[in-house]
Amino acid sequence: MKKLTKKELFFEKTLKLISEKGFKATTMRDIAHELNFEVANVYNYIDSKESLLENYIFGTLDEFIIYLENIVESSYSPVEKLKFVISKHAQYAINKPYEVALFVYEWRNLKGDKLQEFKEKRSNYMYTVRQIIEEGISEGQLREMDGEFATFMFFSSMRWLFSMITNDDIKVNPIEIEKQLTDFIFKGIENK
């Protein structure tokens, strides 16, 4: 296992702490205490809790958007495209659980223009997935259903994964989790 740099360790422990306590409840003093730092040393790594939140949330969202754009531009069928989306979400959650937890649960703590920007980008992302689902319905690959409802259920099915991954008591095999999640979603939407 690779030894983490001080910076990587700082962010890993900080994100885990925020995941456990919540963004609002976590103070700079808590972060410093967790890392055996003086509070002033925390500012060597981040400007503020808010900038940390913004950087991780938008970094995560932008990575998902770029990946989805590549999926949409591919020649794959709607079902295959959806499987790629599931795979990306599952692998990201497994490899970066605390970043994803921050993204899923703490976005409401964004302020002003950043909150609005996030909502718009997230809405566009979900709408693009909805278009894939509706294309699958119209081509007969997915069963006949309301596209908006199917999209909501699609994302709801994946959301629980983030809380499970951050639970230290649960050990997951990334391949098995991805397969089980894909099977679960497609048993509900695939036209067979």
Secondary structure, DSSP 8 states (H G I E B T S, - for coil): -----HHHHHHHHHHHHHHHH-TTT--HHHHHHHTT--HHHHTTT-S-HHHHHHHHHHHHHHHHHHHHHHHHHSS--HHHHHHHHHHHHHHHHHHSHHHHHHHHHHGGG--HHHHHHHHHHHHHHHHHHHHHHHHHHHTTSB-S--HHHHHHHHHHHHHHHHHHHT-TT----HHHHHHHHHHHHHHHHB--
